[in-house]
Amino acid sequence: MAAPGPSPAHGLAERVRALLAEAFSTGEPDLTHAPVRRAVLVLAIPMVLEMAMESVFAITDIFFVATLGAAAVAAVGLTEAVMMLVYAVAVGLGMGVTALVARRVGEGHDEAAGQVAGQALWLGLVTAAVVAVAGIGYGDAILRLMGADAAIIGVGAGYTRVLLGGAASVVYIFLLNAAFRGAGQPAVAMRALALANGINIVLDPCLIFGLGPLPELGVPGAATATTVGRSVAVVYLLTRLWQGAPHLRVRPRHVTIAPAVMLGLVRVSLGGIAQFLVATASWVFLMRLVAEFGGAAIAGYTIAIRIMDVTILPAWGLSNAAATLVGQNLGARAPARAEQAVAVVMRYTVGFMLLVAAVFLFGADILVGVFTADPAVAGHASACLRLIALGYGFLAAGLVLTQAFNGAGDTWTPTAINLACFWALQLPLAWWLSTPLGLGPRGVFVAVTVAEVAVALLAWYVFRRGRWRRVAI
C-alpha cells in the first residue's frame, strides 16, 4: 500500500511559508508575470506591516504622553494636525517617485529608475529645510494659530519645534520608502520602519520621564525619540540605496541635477502634493473646528484618530500594492493585468476594513479606555470611532482607487476628487452639522463619513472610464 501523501493542512502551511519568504525577501521580484493574486500578496504583506509600524509611532507617543494630562495630548494632536501638511508634501512627492520608478522598472530601464531616486533626494532636502525653519522659529505661533490655549502652548511648544525641526527624517523616510516600493522592494521599507519603531519605543519613555541617565524632557521627549528613530532609519535606507537593490541603485551620476528628470518628477509629484494637501488641509480645518468645543473634544478626537491610524495605515499599505502593480504593468504594456490587480487589492482592503469597522462599532469604549480614564475625553473618542467606522468600507475602496490613479501617474484626478468631496462637501457639512445644527464634535465625525462615501463613488465612476490607462509619464 502506498504511503499517505502530505495532508492538505501541511500543503497549505508550506505554501504560506513560501509566500512569506518571498514577501520578506529583498531578491528580484517578477511582478509583471507572476500570478496577479500572488504578486498582490508579495507586495501587500510587507507594505501592510510597514504602514502598521508607521502607525505605531503615533500610538506609542500618545500612550506615554496621555499620562501627562489632557493638555499634553491636545498639544500632540494639534501638532500632528500641522504635521499632516508635511506628510502631504512628503507623500505627494513619494507618489511621483513610486509612479516613475515603477514605470521605469516595468519598461526595463533600471538606470532611469536610479536617476529618479537621485533627483528625489534634492526635492526632499529643499522641502525639509523650509519646514524646519518654520517649525523651529514659530512653534508657539503655530499652536496658537491652531486654537491652543496658554496651557497647551506651555507644554507643547517644544514638541512642535522638535518635530517640525526634524522634518528631514519624515520627508526622507517617505521618499526613500516610496522609491523601494516602486521598485518592488517593500521589504526594505518595512525593515526601515521596524528599526525606527524599535528605537522610538525604547527612547519614548526614557526621554519623556527621564529614565536612567537620560534627561526628563516631558512632551518634547516624545518628539525627540520619534525624530531619532526615523533618522536612523533614513541612514539605513540611504545605505541600501547606495549599495543597490534589484532594479534600484543610486550612483553619483544619478545625484547630479538632471533638469528633464527633475521636471518630470515635479510634474507628477505636484498632483500628488496637491491631492494630499487638499485632504490634509481639510483635516486641519476639522481639528480647528473641534477645538472650538474645548480641550476634552480635542483630546478625544486625537485619541480616536490615533486608534484609526492603526487600521487606516495598513489599509493604505494594501492600496500601495495597487500603485506599484499599476505602474509596473502599464510600463510593461499590460493594462488589463493592472486593472485585475486593482480588483484583487480592493477585495482584500474592503474586507479588512469591514472587519475593523465591526470592532470599532462594538468595542470602541474598550479601545479608548486603554488611553484615557477621563469620561469626557472618552465620550468624544468613542463617538468618533463609531461614526467614522460606518463608512470604513467606502474609505477602503477610495484608498485603493486613489492609489491606482497615482500608480498610473494620474495624480491630478484624485486631486479633483478630493477638492469636490473634502472642500466642497465635507468642510461646509462639518461646520453646518456641528455649529448651526448644534451636533458639536459629532457633526464633524458624521461629515467625515459622508465625504468618504462620496470619494469612493466618484473615484469608481472615473476609474471605470479608463483614462488612467493612457497616461504618459
C-alpha positions as a LaTeX table, in Angstrom:
\begin{tabular}{lrrr}
\hline
Residue & $x$ (\AA) & $y$ (\AA) & $z$ (\AA) \\
\hline
Met1 & 0.00 & 0.00 & 0.00 \\
Ala2 & 1.34 & 3.42 & $-0.96$ \\
Ala3 & 2.46 & 5.74 & 1.80 \\
Pro4 & $-0.01$ & 8.54 & 2.50 \\
Gly5 & 0.84 & 11.91 & 0.89 \\
Pro6 & 1.15 & 15.17 & 2.75 \\
Ser7 & $-2.03$ & 16.40 & 4.41 \\
Pro8 & $-3.90$ & 19.42 & 2.98 \\
Ala9 & $-3.02$ & 21.37 & 6.13 \\
His10 & 0.68 & 20.58 & 5.63 \\
Gly11 & 0.48 & 21.69 & 2.00 \\
Leu12 & $-1.20$ & 24.95 & 2.97 \\
Ala13 & 1.44 & 25.64 & 5.61 \\
Glu14 & 4.19 & 25.10 & 3.05 \\
Arg15 & 2.54 & 27.49 & 0.59 \\
Val16 & 2.14 & 30.14 & 3.29 \\
Arg17 & 5.79 & 29.77 & 4.32 \\
Ala18 & 6.90 & 30.12 & 0.70 \\
Leu19 & 4.72 & 33.20 & 0.23 \\
Leu20 & 6.07 & 34.86 & 3.39 \\
Ala21 & 9.65 & 34.05 & 2.40 \\
Glu22 & 9.10 & 35.70 & $-0.97$ \\
Ala23 & 7.33 & 38.71 & 0.58 \\
Phe24 & 10.11 & 39.37 & 3.09 \\
Ser25 & 12.90 & 38.72 & 0.61 \\
Thr26 & 14.88 & 41.55 & $-0.94$ \\
Gly27 & 15.57 & 39.47 & $-4.04$ \\
Glu28 & 14.48 & 40.38 & $-7.56$ \\
Pro29 & 10.68 & 40.19 & $-7.90$ \\
Asp30 & 8.77 & 39.35 & $-11.09$ \\
Leu31 & 5.63 & 41.39 & $-10.61$ \\
Thr32 & 4.64 & 41.71 & $-14.27$ \\
His33 & 4.48 & 37.96 & $-14.95$ \\
Ala34 & 3.69 & 36.25 & $-11.62$ \\
Pro35 & 0.02 & 35.33 & $-10.94$ \\
Val36 & $-1.78$ & 38.56 & $-10.04$ \\
Arg37 & $-3.05$ & 37.38 & $-6.65$ \\
Arg38 & 0.42 & 36.20 & $-5.65$ \\
Ala39 & 2.01 & 39.45 & $-6.84$ \\
Val40 & $-0.50$ & 41.42 & $-4.78$ \\
Leu41 & 0.21 & 39.40 & $-1.64$ \\
Val42 & 4.00 & 39.51 & $-2.11$ \\
Leu43 & 3.80 & 43.30 & $-2.21$ \\
Ala44 & 0.97 & 43.81 & 0.25 \\
Ile45 & 2.31 & 41.79 & 3.18 \\
Pro46 & 5.44 & 43.94 & 3.80 \\
Met47 & 3.57 & 47.10 & 2.79 \\
Val48 & 0.85 & 46.45 & 5.37 \\
Leu49 & 3.45 & 45.77 & 8.03 \\
Glu50 & 5.36 & 48.91 & 7.02 \\
Met51 & 2.28 & 51.10 & 7.40 \\
Ala52 & 1.23 & 49.34 & 10.59 \\
Met53 & 4.62 & 50.23 & 12.03 \\
Glu54 & 4.20 & 53.83 & 10.86 \\
Ser55 & 1.03 & 53.95 & 12.96 \\
Val56 & 2.96 & 52.59 & 15.96 \\
Phe57 & 4.82 & 55.92 & 16.13 \\
Ala58 & 1.57 & 57.74 & 16.81 \\
Ile59 & 0.22 & 55.15 & 19.23 \\
Thr60 & 3.47 & 54.97 & 21.20 \\
Asp61 & 3.67 & 58.74 & 21.60 \\
Ile62 & 0.06 & 59.16 & 22.66 \\
Phe63 & 0.25 & 56.18 & 25.05 \\
Phe64 & 3.04 & 57.74 & 27.09 \\
Val65 & 2.05 & 61.39 & 26.66 \\
Ala66 & $-1.51$ & 60.64 & 27.84 \\
Thr67 & $-0.12$ & 60.19 & 31.38 \\
Leu68 & 0.86 & 63.87 & 31.37 \\
Gly69 & $-2.73$ & 65.11 & 31.05 \\
Ala70 & $-5.28$ & 66.35 & 28.51 \\
Ala71 & $-3.26$ & 69.49 & 27.66 \\
Ala72 & $-0.27$ & 67.35 & 26.66 \\
Val73 & $-2.47$ & 65.10 & 24.48 \\
Ala74 & $-4.08$ & 68.14 & 22.89 \\
Ala75 & $-0.64$ & 69.62 & 22.11 \\
Val76 & 0.38 & 66.40 & 20.36 \\
Gly77 & $-2.90$ & 66.32 & 18.45 \\
Leu78 & $-2.65$ & 69.92 & 17.25 \\
Thr79 & 0.99 & 69.47 & 16.22 \\
Glu80 & 0.14 & 66.28 & 14.37 \\
Ala81 & $-2.60$ & 68.14 & 12.53 \\
Val82 & 0.07 & 70.57 & 11.29 \\
Met83 & 2.45 & 67.67 & 10.56 \\
Met84 & $-0.24$ & 66.28 & 8.29 \\
Leu85 & 0.62 & 69.13 & 5.93 \\
Val86 & 4.26 & 67.98 & 5.98 \\
Tyr87 & 3.13 & 64.41 & 5.41 \\
Ala88 & 1.02 & 65.67 & 2.50 \\
Val89 & 4.07 & 67.14 & 0.77 \\
Ala90 & 6.25 & 64.10 & 1.55 \\
Val91 & 3.62 & 61.59 & 0.49 \\
Gly92 & 2.82 & 63.64 & $-2.63$ \\
Leu93 & 6.48 & 63.64 & $-3.62$ \\
Gly94 & 6.55 & 59.94 & $-2.82$ \\
Met95 & 3.63 & 59.34 & $-5.18$ \\
Gly96 & 5.66 & 60.81 & $-8.01$ \\
Val97 & 8.70 & 58.74 & $-7.04$ \\
Thr98 & 6.71 & 55.50 & $-6.84$ \\
Ala99 & 4.92 & 56.12 & $-10.15$ \\
Leu100 & 8.09 & 56.97 & $-12.07$ \\
Val101 & 10.28 & 54.27 & $-10.54$ \\
Ala102 & 7.57 & 51.64 & $-11.10$ \\
Arg103 & 7.01 & 52.73 & $-14.71$ \\
Arg104 & 10.76 & 52.70 & $-15.50$ \\
Val105 & 11.18 & 49.27 & $-13.86$ \\
Gly106 & 8.21 & 47.92 & $-15.83$ \\
Glu107 & 9.83 & 49.22 & $-19.00$ \\
Gly108 & 13.10 & 47.51 & $-18.03$ \\
His109 & 15.02 & 50.80 & $-17.56$ \\
Asp110 & 16.68 & 50.33 & $-14.15$ \\
Glu111 & 19.23 & 53.07 & $-14.85$ \\
Ala112 & 16.41 & 55.59 & $-15.28$ \\
Ala113 & 14.79 & 54.35 & $-12.05$ \\
Gly114 & 18.01 & 55.11 & $-10.16$ \\
Gln115 & 18.11 & 58.59 & $-11.65$ \\
Val116 & 14.56 & 59.29 & $-10.45$ \\
Ala117 & 15.55 & 58.32 & $-6.91$ \\
Gly118 & 18.67 & 60.50 & $-7.09$ \\
Gln119 & 16.68 & 63.58 & $-8.13$ \\
Ala120 & 14.17 & 62.93 & $-5.34$ \\
Leu121 & 16.95 & 63.46 & $-2.78$ \\
Trp122 & 17.23 & 67.12 & $-3.82$ \\
Leu123 & 13.50 & 67.71 & $-3.62$ \\
Gly124 & 13.49 & 66.20 & $-0.12$ \\
Leu125 & 16.31 & 68.45 & 1.03 \\
Val126 & 14.55 & 71.65 & $-0.05$ \\
Thr127 & 11.24 & 70.57 & 1.49 \\
Ala128 & 12.78 & 69.60 & 4.83 \\
Ala129 & 14.75 & 72.85 & 5.11 \\
Val130 & 11.64 & 75.02 & 4.64 \\
Val131 & 9.65 & 73.07 & 7.25 \\
Ala132 & 12.50 & 73.05 & 9.78 \\
Val133 & 12.97 & 76.83 & 9.63 \\
Ala134 & 9.23 & 77.42 & 10.14 \\
Gly135 & 8.94 & 74.90 & 12.97 \\
Ile136 & 11.98 & 75.98 & 14.97 \\
Gly137 & 11.25 & 79.67 & 14.63 \\
Tyr138 & 7.47 & 79.69 & 15.09 \\
Gly139 & 6.49 & 76.70 & 17.26 \\
Asp140 & 4.43 & 78.78 & 19.69 \\
Ala141 & 2.71 & 80.75 & 16.93 \\
Ile142 & 1.77 & 77.56 & 15.07 \\
Leu143 & 0.00 & 76.13 & 18.11 \\
Arg144 & $-1.71$ & 79.45 & 18.80 \\
Leu145 & $-2.93$ & 79.54 & 15.19 \\
Met146 & $-4.40$ & 76.07 & 15.70 \\
Gly147 & $-6.50$ & 77.33 & 18.60 \\
Ala148 & $-4.32$ & 76.17 & 21.52 \\
Asp149 & $-4.71$ & 77.95 & 24.85 \\
Ala150 & $-1.83$ & 79.01 & 27.12 \\
Ala151 & $-1.73$ & 75.65 & 28.96 \\
Ile152 & $-1.42$ & 73.67 & 25.72 \\
Ile153 & 1.25 & 76.01 & 24.34 \\
Gly154 & 3.19 & 75.80 & 27.60 \\
Val155 & 3.56 & 72.01 & 27.50 \\
Gly156 & 3.56 & 71.53 & 23.72 \\
Ala157 & 5.63 & 74.25 & 22.04 \\
Gly158 & 8.85 & 72.27 & 22.50 \\
Tyr159 & 7.20 & 69.21 & 20.95 \\
Thr160 & 6.20 & 71.28 & 17.93 \\
Arg161 & 9.68 & 72.73 & 17.46 \\
Val162 & 11.45 & 69.37 & 17.68 \\
Leu163 & 9.03 & 67.51 & 15.41 \\
Leu164 & 8.96 & 70.18 & 12.69 \\
Gly165 & 12.65 & 70.91 & 13.12 \\
Gly166 & 13.42 & 67.26 & 12.41 \\
Ala167 & 11.25 & 67.19 & 9.30 \\
Ala168 & 14.11 & 65.79 & 7.20 \\
Ser169 & 13.65 & 62.44 & 8.90 \\
Val170 & 9.96 & 62.41 & 7.94 \\
Val171 & 10.42 & 63.62 & 4.37 \\
Tyr172 & 13.25 & 61.26 & 3.51 \\
Ile173 & 11.69 & 58.19 & 5.07 \\
Phe174 & 8.61 & 58.73 & 2.89 \\
Leu175 & 10.60 & 59.45 & $-0.27$ \\
Leu176 & 13.06 & 56.60 & 0.06 \\
Asn177 & 10.41 & 54.07 & 1.03 \\
Ala178 & 8.38 & 55.20 & $-1.99$ \\
Ala179 & 11.35 & 54.50 & $-4.26$ \\
Phe180 & 11.84 & 51.00 & $-2.88$ \\
Arg181 & 8.11 & 50.27 & $-3.16$ \\
Gly182 & 8.10 & 51.40 & $-6.79$ \\
Ala183 & 10.98 & 49.03 & $-7.49$ \\
Gly184 & 9.00 & 46.16 & $-5.94$ \\
Gln185 & 11.15 & 46.11 & $-2.79$ \\
Pro186 & 8.69 & 46.86 & 0.02 \\
Ala187 & 10.58 & 44.56 & 2.41 \\
Val188 & 13.36 & 47.17 & 2.57 \\
Ala189 & 10.87 & 49.88 & 3.57 \\
Met190 & 9.34 & 47.54 & 6.15 \\
Arg191 & 12.72 & 46.86 & 7.74 \\
Ala192 & 13.44 & 50.58 & 7.95 \\
Leu193 & 10.19 & 51.24 & 9.82 \\
Ala194 & 10.85 & 48.29 & 12.15 \\
Leu195 & 14.23 & 49.80 & 13.03 \\
Ala196 & 12.76 & 53.27 & 13.58 \\
Asn197 & 9.94 & 51.94 & 15.74 \\
Gly198 & 12.23 & 49.85 & 17.90 \\
Ile199 & 14.32 & 52.92 & 18.70 \\
Asn200 & 11.24 & 55.08 & 19.31 \\
Ile201 & 9.60 & 52.58 & 21.67 \\
Val202 & 12.75 & 52.38 & 23.79 \\
Leu203 & 13.54 & 56.11 & 23.80 \\
Asp204 & 9.99 & 57.43 & 24.26 \\
Pro205 & 9.52 & 56.64 & 27.97 \\
Cys206 & 13.21 & 57.29 & 28.69 \\
Leu207 & 13.14 & 60.82 & 27.29 \\
Ile208 & 9.63 & 61.74 & 28.45 \\
Phe209 & 10.12 & 60.61 & 32.07 \\
Gly210 & 13.91 & 60.82 & 32.38 \\
Leu211 & 14.63 & 57.14 & 32.91 \\
Gly212 & 18.22 & 56.10 & 33.62 \\
Pro213 & 20.87 & 58.64 & 32.65 \\
Leu214 & 18.63 & 60.40 & 30.12 \\
Pro215 & 17.07 & 63.81 & 30.90 \\
Glu216 & 13.36 & 64.25 & 31.66 \\
Leu217 & 12.08 & 66.23 & 28.67 \\
Gly218 & 8.34 & 65.78 & 29.08 \\
Val219 & 6.25 & 66.13 & 25.92 \\
Pro220 & 9.24 & 67.23 & 23.74 \\
Gly221 & 10.87 & 63.92 & 24.66 \\
Ala222 & 8.31 & 62.10 & 22.55 \\
Ala223 & 9.20 & 64.21 & 19.51 \\
Thr224 & 12.91 & 63.68 & 20.14 \\
Ala225 & 12.51 & 59.90 & 20.33 \\
Thr226 & 10.48 & 59.82 & 17.12 \\
Thr227 & 12.96 & 62.02 & 15.25 \\
Val228 & 15.97 & 59.96 & 16.36 \\
Gly229 & 14.26 & 56.70 & 15.37 \\
Arg230 & 13.29 & 57.97 & 11.95 \\
Ser231 & 16.73 & 59.49 & 11.36 \\
Val232 & 18.47 & 56.16 & 11.97 \\
Ala233 & 16.03 & 54.52 & 9.54 \\
Val234 & 16.87 & 57.14 & 6.89 \\
Val235 & 20.58 & 56.34 & 7.23 \\
Tyr236 & 19.74 & 52.66 & 6.72 \\
Leu237 & 17.68 & 53.44 & 3.59 \\
Leu238 & 20.38 & 55.67 & 2.10 \\
Thr239 & 22.91 & 52.90 & 2.66 \\
Arg240 & 20.69 & 50.36 & 0.89 \\
Leu241 & 20.07 & 52.79 & $-1.95$ \\
Trp242 & 23.80 & 53.31 & $-2.42$ \\
Gln243 & 24.66 & 49.62 & $-2.15$ \\
Gly244 & 21.88 & 48.78 & $-4.58$ \\
Ala245 & 18.76 & 46.64 & $-4.55$ \\
Pro246 & 17.21 & 44.78 & $-7.51$ \\
His247 & 16.05 & 47.39 & $-10.06$ \\
Leu248 & 17.17 & 50.32 & $-7.88$ \\
Arg249 & 20.66 & 51.69 & $-7.24$ \\
Val250 & 21.81 & 55.29 & $-6.94$ \\
Arg251 & 25.30 & 56.22 & $-8.09$ \\
Pro252 & 26.99 & 59.67 & $-8.06$ \\
Arg253 & 25.87 & 60.37 & $-11.65$ \\
His254 & 22.24 & 59.96 & $-10.59$ \\
Val255 & 22.54 & 62.69 & $-7.94$ \\
Thr256 & 23.82 & 65.26 & $-10.44$ \\
Ile257 & 20.86 & 67.51 & $-11.15$ \\
Ala258 & 19.14 & 66.39 & $-14.38$ \\
Pro259 & 16.61 & 69.10 & $-15.31$ \\
Ala260 & 14.43 & 66.93 & $-17.55$ \\
Val261 & 14.12 & 64.14 & $-14.97$ \\
Met262 & 13.64 & 66.62 & $-12.13$ \\
Leu263 & 10.86 & 68.44 & $-14.02$ \\
Gly264 & 9.14 & 65.15 & $-14.84$ \\
Leu265 & 9.25 & 64.16 & $-11.19$ \\
Val266 & 7.98 & 67.56 & $-10.09$ \\
Arg267 & 5.15 & 67.44 & $-12.65$ \\
Val268 & 3.83 & 64.10 & $-11.39$ \\
Ser269 & 4.53 & 64.95 & $-7.75$ \\
Leu270 & 2.70 & 68.28 & $-7.86$ \\
Gly271 & $-0.55$ & 66.42 & $-8.41$ \\
Gly272 & 0.25 & 64.12 & $-5.51$ \\
Ile273 & 1.17 & 67.04 & $-3.25$ \\
Ala274 & $-1.97$ & 68.95 & $-4.19$ \\
Gln275 & $-4.03$ & 65.81 & $-3.67$ \\
Phe276 & $-2.81$ & 65.25 & $-0.14$ \\
Leu277 & $-2.70$ & 68.94 & 0.74 \\
Val278 & $-6.39$ & 69.14 & $-0.09$ \\
Ala279 & $-7.16$ & 66.12 & 2.07 \\
Thr280 & $-4.92$ & 67.04 & 4.98 \\
Ala281 & $-5.85$ & 70.72 & 4.95 \\
Ser282 & $-9.42$ & 69.56 & 5.48 \\
Trp283 & $-8.25$ & 67.52 & 8.48 \\
Val284 & $-6.50$ & 70.61 & 9.87 \\
Phe285 & $-9.72$ & 72.60 & 9.48 \\
Leu286 & $-11.67$ & 69.79 & 11.16 \\
Met287 & $-9.23$ & 69.80 & 14.09 \\
Arg288 & $-9.63$ & 73.58 & 14.32 \\
Leu289 & $-13.41$ & 73.16 & 14.30 \\
Val290 & $-13.27$ & 70.53 & 17.05 \\
Ala291 & $-11.02$ & 72.85 & 19.09 \\
Glu292 & $-13.98$ & 75.23 & 19.42 \\
Phe293 & $-15.62$ & 72.67 & 21.73 \\
Gly294 & $-12.80$ & 72.52 & 24.29 \\
Gly295 & $-9.73$ & 70.55 & 25.32 \\
Ala296 & $-11.67$ & 67.33 & 26.05 \\
Ala297 & $-13.04$ & 67.31 & 22.49 \\
Ile298 & $-9.54$ & 67.86 & 21.05 \\
Ala299 & $-8.05$ & 65.11 & 23.22 \\
Gly300 & $-10.88$ & 62.69 & 22.36 \\
Tyr301 & $-10.56$ & 63.39 & 18.64 \\
Thr302 & $-6.77$ & 62.94 & 18.86 \\
Ile303 & $-7.05$ & 59.56 & 20.60 \\
Ala304 & $-9.66$ & 58.35 & 18.11 \\
Ile305 & $-7.55$ & 59.38 & 15.13 \\
Arg306 & $-4.52$ & 57.60 & 16.58 \\
Ile307 & $-6.55$ & 54.41 & 17.02 \\
Met308 & $-7.88$ & 54.72 & 13.48 \\
Asp309 & $-4.34$ & 55.21 & 12.18 \\
Val310 & $-3.57$ & 51.66 & 13.29 \\
Thr311 & $-6.14$ & 50.42 & 10.75 \\
Ile312 & $-6.06$ & 53.08 & 8.04 \\
Leu313 & $-2.30$ & 52.89 & 7.56 \\
Pro314 & $-2.28$ & 49.10 & 6.99 \\
Ala315 & $-5.18$ & 49.59 & 4.55 \\
Trp316 & $-3.07$ & 52.24 & 2.86 \\
Gly317 & $-0.27$ & 49.68 & 2.74 \\
Leu318 & $-2.59$ & 47.29 & 0.90 \\
Ser319 & $-3.58$ & 50.03 & $-1.51$ \\
Asn320 & 0.10 & 50.82 & $-2.15$ \\
Ala321 & 0.34 & 47.40 & $-3.77$ \\
Ala322 & $-2.15$ & 48.65 & $-6.36$ \\
Ala323 & 0.05 & 51.68 & $-7.11$ \\
Thr324 & 3.17 & 49.57 & $-7.73$ \\
Leu325 & 1.38 & 46.94 & $-9.80$ \\
Val326 & $-0.46$ & 49.51 & $-11.92$ \\
Gly327 & 2.78 & 51.41 & $-12.58$ \\
Gln328 & 4.88 & 48.37 & $-13.45$ \\
Asn329 & 2.19 & 46.71 & $-15.58$ \\
Leu330 & 1.48 & 49.89 & $-17.53$ \\
Gly331 & 5.24 & 50.12 & $-18.11$ \\
Ala332 & 5.15 & 46.52 & $-19.39$ \\
Arg333 & 2.13 & 47.45 & $-21.58$ \\
Ala334 & $-0.29$ & 45.18 & $-19.72$ \\
Pro335 & $-3.19$ & 47.47 & $-18.71$ \\
Ala336 & $-5.68$ & 44.62 & $-18.33$ \\
Arg337 & $-3.40$ & 43.00 & $-15.78$ \\
Ala338 & $-3.12$ & 46.34 & $-13.97$ \\
Glu339 & $-6.92$ & 46.56 & $-13.70$ \\
Gln340 & $-7.10$ & 42.96 & $-12.46$ \\
Ala341 & $-4.58$ & 43.80 & $-9.73$ \\
Val342 & $-6.72$ & 46.75 & $-8.59$ \\
Ala343 & $-9.76$ & 44.48 & $-8.28$ \\
Val344 & $-7.85$ & 41.96 & $-6.16$ \\
Val345 & $-6.40$ & 44.65 & $-3.89$ \\
Met346 & $-9.82$ & 46.22 & $-3.43$ \\
Arg347 & $-11.40$ & 42.93 & $-2.30$ \\
Tyr348 & $-8.70$ & 42.43 & 0.32 \\
Thr349 & $-8.77$ & 46.03 & 1.55 \\
Val350 & $-12.55$ & 46.37 & 1.80 \\
Gly351 & $-12.81$ & 43.04 & 3.62 \\
Phe352 & $-10.16$ & 44.08 & 6.13 \\
Met353 & $-11.75$ & 47.46 & 6.82 \\
Leu354 & $-15.24$ & 45.99 & 7.29 \\
Leu355 & $-13.86$ & 43.70 & 9.99 \\
Val356 & $-12.22$ & 46.67 & 11.68 \\
Ala357 & $-15.47$ & 48.64 & 11.47 \\
Ala358 & $-17.25$ & 45.89 & 13.38 \\
Val359 & $-14.59$ & 46.03 & 16.10 \\
Phe360 & $-14.97$ & 49.81 & 16.39 \\
Leu361 & $-18.76$ & 49.70 & 16.49 \\
Phe362 & $-18.90$ & 47.16 & 19.30 \\
Gly363 & $-15.60$ & 47.74 & 21.13 \\
Ala364 & $-14.94$ & 51.48 & 20.93 \\
Asp365 & $-15.22$ & 52.03 & 24.69 \\
Ile366 & $-12.71$ & 49.27 & 25.43 \\
Leu367 & $-10.18$ & 50.59 & 22.90 \\
Val368 & $-10.49$ & 54.17 & 24.12 \\
Gly369 & $-10.18$ & 53.04 & 27.74 \\
Val370 & $-6.60$ & 51.96 & 27.06 \\
Phe371 & $-5.65$ & 55.62 & 26.53 \\
Thr372 & $-7.82$ & 57.63 & 28.91 \\
Ala373 & $-9.98$ & 57.31 & 32.00 \\
Asp374 & $-11.42$ & 60.81 & 31.59 \\
Pro375 & $-15.14$ & 60.28 & 30.82 \\
Ala376 & $-15.47$ & 63.49 & 28.80 \\
Val377 & $-12.47$ & 62.65 & 26.60 \\
Ala378 & $-13.55$ & 59.02 & 26.27 \\
Gly379 & $-17.06$ & 60.01 & 25.21 \\
His380 & $-15.80$ & 62.10 & 22.29 \\
Ala381 & $-13.27$ & 59.45 & 21.24 \\
Ser382 & $-15.80$ & 56.59 & 21.25 \\
Ala383 & $-18.35$ & 58.62 & 19.28 \\
Cys384 & $-15.70$ & 59.46 & 16.70 \\
Leu385 & $-14.69$ & 55.80 & 16.26 \\
Arg386 & $-18.26$ & 54.57 & 15.85 \\
Leu387 & $-19.45$ & 57.26 & 13.46 \\
Ile388 & $-16.43$ & 57.14 & 11.14 \\
Ala389 & $-16.45$ & 53.30 & 11.17 \\
Leu390 & $-19.81$ & 53.42 & 9.40 \\
Gly391 & $-18.02$ & 54.49 & 6.23 \\
Tyr392 & $-14.96$ & 52.24 & 6.51 \\
Gly393 & $-15.86$ & 50.03 & 3.53 \\
Phe394 & $-16.13$ & 53.09 & 1.29 \\
Leu395 & $-12.93$ & 54.51 & 2.78 \\
Ala396 & $-11.11$ & 51.32 & 1.76 \\
Ala397 & $-12.42$ & 51.43 & $-1.80$ \\
Gly398 & $-11.46$ & 55.08 & $-2.12$ \\
Leu399 & $-7.93$ & 54.39 & $-0.90$ \\
Val400 & $-7.35$ & 51.63 & $-3.46$ \\
Leu401 & $-8.78$ & 53.56 & $-6.40$ \\
Thr402 & $-6.81$ & 56.68 & $-5.48$ \\
Gln403 & $-3.57$ & 54.71 & $-5.34$ \\
Ala404 & $-4.39$ & 53.08 & $-8.68$ \\
Phe405 & $-4.61$ & 56.54 & $-10.27$ \\
Asn406 & $-1.38$ & 57.58 & $-8.55$ \\
Gly407 & 0.47 & 54.47 & $-9.68$ \\
Ala408 & $-0.52$ & 55.28 & $-13.25$ \\
Gly409 & 0.93 & 58.77 & $-12.83$ \\
Asp410 & $-2.54$ & 60.35 & $-12.98$ \\
Thr411 & $-2.17$ & 62.28 & $-9.73$ \\
Trp412 & $-4.48$ & 65.13 & $-10.73$ \\
Thr413 & $-7.65$ & 63.02 & $-10.92$ \\
Pro414 & $-7.56$ & 62.20 & $-7.17$ \\
Thr415 & $-6.83$ & 65.89 & $-6.53$ \\
Ala416 & $-10.03$ & 66.90 & $-8.29$ \\
Ile417 & $-11.99$ & 64.21 & $-6.43$ \\
Asn418 & $-10.58$ & 65.39 & $-3.10$ \\
Leu419 & $-11.44$ & 69.00 & $-3.87$ \\
Ala420 & $-15.03$ & 68.07 & $-4.62$ \\
Cys421 & $-15.55$ & 65.70 & $-1.71$ \\
Phe422 & $-13.47$ & 67.30 & 1.05 \\
Trp423 & $-13.58$ & 71.04 & 0.42 \\
Ala424 & $-16.88$ & 71.44 & $-1.40$ \\
Leu425 & $-18.75$ & 68.81 & 0.66 \\
Gln426 & $-17.04$ & 67.78 & 3.91 \\
Leu427 & $-15.96$ & 71.14 & 5.31 \\
Pro428 & $-19.24$ & 73.03 & 4.85 \\
Leu429 & $-21.17$ & 69.99 & 6.09 \\
Ala430 & $-18.95$ & 69.65 & 9.18 \\
Trp431 & $-19.45$ & 73.30 & 10.09 \\
Trp432 & $-23.21$ & 73.18 & 9.48 \\
Leu433 & $-23.77$ & 69.97 & 11.46 \\
Ser434 & $-21.52$ & 70.92 & 14.37 \\
Thr435 & $-22.42$ & 74.59 & 14.82 \\
Pro436 & $-25.73$ & 75.82 & 13.36 \\
Leu437 & $-27.38$ & 72.40 & 13.77 \\
Gly438 & $-25.85$ & 72.03 & 17.25 \\
Leu439 & $-24.41$ & 68.49 & 16.98 \\
Gly440 & $-20.99$ & 69.62 & 18.24 \\
Pro441 & $-17.99$ & 67.36 & 17.51 \\
Arg442 & $-20.32$ & 64.54 & 16.44 \\
Gly443 & $-21.39$ & 66.65 & 13.49 \\
Val444 & $-17.74$ & 66.78 & 12.39 \\
Phe445 & $-17.45$ & 62.99 & 12.60 \\
Val446 & $-20.61$ & 62.48 & 10.53 \\
Ala447 & $-19.26$ & 64.80 & 7.83 \\
Val448 & $-16.07$ & 62.73 & 7.61 \\
Thr449 & $-18.08$ & 59.57 & 6.90 \\
Val450 & $-20.27$ & 61.25 & 4.29 \\
Ala451 & $-17.20$ & 62.57 & 2.46 \\
Glu452 & $-15.51$ & 59.14 & 2.37 \\
Val453 & $-18.62$ & 57.62 & 0.78 \\
Ala454 & $-18.60$ & 60.36 & $-1.85$ \\
Val455 & $-14.88$ & 59.82 & $-2.62$ \\
Ala456 & $-15.38$ & 56.09 & $-3.23$ \\
Leu457 & $-18.39$ & 56.51 & $-5.51$ \\
Leu458 & $-16.84$ & 59.29 & $-7.59$ \\
Ala459 & $-13.46$ & 57.51 & $-7.87$ \\
Trp460 & $-15.15$ & 54.30 & $-9.02$ \\
Tyr461 & $-17.04$ & 56.16 & $-11.74$ \\
Val462 & $-13.87$ & 57.83 & $-13.05$ \\
Phe463 & $-11.82$ & 54.62 & $-12.82$ \\
Arg464 & $-14.32$ & 52.71 & $-14.95$ \\
Arg465 & $-13.95$ & 55.31 & $-17.71$ \\
Gly466 & $-10.33$ & 54.13 & $-18.11$ \\
Arg467 & $-8.39$ & 57.31 & $-18.94$ \\
Trp468 & $-5.72$ & 56.29 & $-16.40$ \\
Arg469 & $-4.62$ & 53.51 & $-18.80$ \\
Arg470 & $-3.29$ & 56.08 & $-21.29$ \\
Val471 & $-1.35$ & 58.45 & $-19.02$ \\
Ala472 & 2.21 & 59.01 & $-20.29$ \\
Ile473 & 4.95 & 59.78 & $-17.76$ \\
\hline
\end{tabular}
